[in-house]
Amino acid sequence: MDEDSKAGKSVVQSLAKGFQVLNAFTSEEPELVLADVARRAALDKGTTFRLLNTLLMLGYVEKVGDTRRFRLTLKCLDLGFNAIARSELRTQARPILRSLVGEMNEAASLAVLDGSDIVYVERIQAGLVRLGVDVRIGSRAPVYSTAVGQALLALLPVETQIEVLEAQPRIKRTETTITDLDALLQRLRQVKAAGYALSNQENAPGLCVLAAPVVDRDGVPLAAISVAAPTMRISAEAFERMGVAPLLRAAAQLSRALEAMGGATATVSNR
């Protein structure tokens, strides 16, 4: 028996076909119908249908609204965390976030947009336990109530902003949470003009957060970087006054680092 035959018997073909389906999706065409996936994966439609439904059940793909289109979810990102830990991105991002954590800031984070949520993909934390805030890599939060969500959304077209903001119920997470659509759109205009977002206890009581977008060379938001501090130690006004300049420098530094690496770290998707 030759080596190719031996290797073939050691391969799970259905698993290989599943990855062919996942690899059919690209950043240029993130949403595909079944026929497109089958063609790109070089599989028949019946096999593709079963594989897509399996991946849908497992949470690695999702349907786009009421359409017949599919797209990848950020659960696929979980598979890459070990690789990210060894990548140049991790090497670049962590020191930048770490430099922001100190006497004033108790945490610094990097988040990306996933539908109407933001997902934290990196986190450096010194405190916040006493505030009951437990944010980890992979944690999710609503776009509308978070500084990182507003920093990301502010740079997208108004039509996309409305689509994202209307995609889930906007409940008041705290007394200061903005839920009115017109008020949120006005906030996003202010964030875009300023270049950063400030959340004064809008997502969690007792917590101020500043966030700025990380963009590509065309100004498209790839992620947002944030810093957080407890209101018991510093007022929102003082936090903003002291924290904006270093935050903007860090966001610009990370934007340059990502550009040097050749592109984005995550794909923005809208549910």
Buried (B, 14 or more C-beta within 10 A) or exposed (E): EEEEEEEEEEEEEEEEBBEBBBEBBEEEEBBBEBEBBBEBBEBEEEBBBBBBEBBBEEEBBBBBEEEEBBBBBBBBBEEEEEEBEEBEBBEBBBEBBEBBBEEBBBBBBBBBBBBBBBBBBBBBBEBBEEBEBEBEBBBBBBBBBBBBBBBBBBBBEEEBBEBBBEBBEBEEBBEBBBBEBEEBBEBBEEBBEBBBBBBBBBBBBBBBBBBBBBBEEEEEBBBBBBBBBBBEBBEBEEBBEBBBEBBBBBBBBBBEBBBEBEEBBBBBBBB
